[in-house]
Amino acid sequence: MQPNPPQPESAPHAQPLTAADPAQWHSGPISVAKPRANPVAATIAGVLGLITVVMFAWFSFQDVIYLSQGMTGGLTGMVLVNVLGGAIGAGALLVATGFTFARRIPGVWTLFGLCAFYAVANTALAPLLWGVSIGDQLAWLFGFERINGIAAGMATIFSILTAIAAAVAGGVRSSVAPR
């Protein structure tokens, strides 16, 4: 009786895959899906963000027109805050809107934060800053009597809508498959 001849060793690629070693599943590095904002909600938030940018620019530009026509009584602190705040706010919102269209989660939440801040600042903080009652501020914003009141009211309305859409876009995430 002869002993069994030695058996050839199996090749390493012929070994069965085990769940404990995911490195065997891929030949390259393991990639993870990137979380992104929901595509539909991010698009809606982006479009509303662009409309809000236009409203901010309109409000700022309208105060420049009032200033050039001498209707504001000169360059007062309120006019300066309106012009610079509107221009800087429009620029910041434009950048956040761009990142929202790219479906980036931080961009969506930045857009939400900026719009929510503007809505609160325009309805609650502005009366405290300028010494007017909240009722007078709301009547000016939503009375739609003067053109700059219309612009500020529309900016506030679209800021609230944009903040809601951005919160939905950031809260309902989707994953993009790795490349």
BELDAJO-V399322 format. One record per residue. N is the residue number from 1. PHI is phi as a letter, one per 20 degrees, with the letter a starting at -180 (* if undefined). Layout:
# BELDAJO-V399322
n = <N	N>
phi = <PHI	PHI>
This chain:
# BELDAJO-V399322
n = <1	2	3	4	5	6	7	8	9	10	11	12	13	14	15	16	17	18	19	20	21	22	23	24	25	26	27	28	29	30	31	32	33	34	35	36	37	38	39	40	41	42	43	44	45	46	47	48	49	50	51	52	53	54	55	56	57	58	59	60	61	62	63	64	65	66	67	68	69	70	71	72	73	74	75	76	77	78	79	80	81	82	83	84	85	86	87	88	89	90	91	92	93	94	95	96	97	98	99	100	101	102	103	104	105	106	107	108	109	110	111	112	113	114	115	116	117	118	119	120	121	122	123	124	125	126	127	128	129	130	131	132	133	134	135	136	137	138	139	140	141	142	143	144	145	146	147	148	149	150	151	152	153	154	155	156	157	158	159	160	161	162	163	164	165	166	167	168	169	170	171	172	173	174	175	176	177	178	179>
phi = <*	d	f	f	f	f	e	f	f	f	f	f	f	e	f	f	f	d	f	f	c	f	f	f	f	c	e	d	f	f	d	d	f	e	f	c	f	g	f	f	f	f	f	f	f	f	f	f	f	f	f	f	g	f	f	f	f	f	f	f	f	f	f	f	f	f	f	f	e	m	e	d	m	n	e	e	f	f	f	f	f	f	f	f	f	f	f	f	f	f	f	f	f	f	f	f	f	f	f	f	f	e	m	e	f	f	f	f	f	f	f	f	f	f	f	f	f	f	f	f	f	f	e	d	e	f	f	f	f	d	m	d	f	f	f	f	f	f	f	f	f	d	e	l	e	d	f	f	f	f	f	f	f	f	f	f	f	f	f	f	f	f	f	f	f	f	f	f	f	f	e	d	e	c	d	d	f	f	d>
